[in-house]
Amino acid sequence: MPAGRYFRALTVFDLMGNFFPGIVLVTALLVTLSSPPFPSSPGEYLLAGIAALSLGHFV
């Protein structure tokens, strides 16, 4: 299982190095939009977290 080996190799530094910039971008988008779509269910919070991690990876 290559995916299992990949996730074991992730460190806290890797996750936070991608997650914090993503949180900043998602927060900036929520602040600048006139009526932002705030998450209301656990699934929406999970998707927002995945989006923040993905955006942070590209930054």
N, C-alpha and C positions, 0 to 999 in steps of 0.2 A: 504494500500500500504506500505509494509515494506521497499521497496527501497526508497520511499520518506522520510520516517523517518530516514533512514540511512544517506542520503545526507544532511539533515538538521542538523544532529548531528556532521558533520565534521566541524572542526575549521580551521582557517588559520594555526595554529601550526601543525595540522595533515597533511594538504596538503603540507606545506613547508618542514616538516620533512621527507616526502617521495619524494617530487619533487626535492629538491636540490641534494641529493645523486644520484638520477637518472640522473639528468643533468650532473653531474660530470662523471658518468659512460658512458653515451652516448657520451659526448665530448671526453673522453679518447679513446673510440672505434673509433671515427671519426679521431682522430689525429694519431692513430697507424696504421690504414688501409692505404694501398698504394693509392687506388683510392676510397675514401669513397662516398657512395650514398647520397649526400646532397638533402634534400627535395626541390621540386620546385613548388609544388601546395599547397593550403591551406589544402587539405585532407592529404597530406603527412606530413605537419607540425603537424596536429592533431594526426596522428598516432605516430609520433616521441614523442610528448608530453605524449601520453598514455603509450608508451614504457618506457619513462623516469620515469613516476609515478610508473609503475609496477616494474621496476628494483629497484627503490628507496625503494619500500615496502619490497623487499626481502633482501636488505642490512640492 
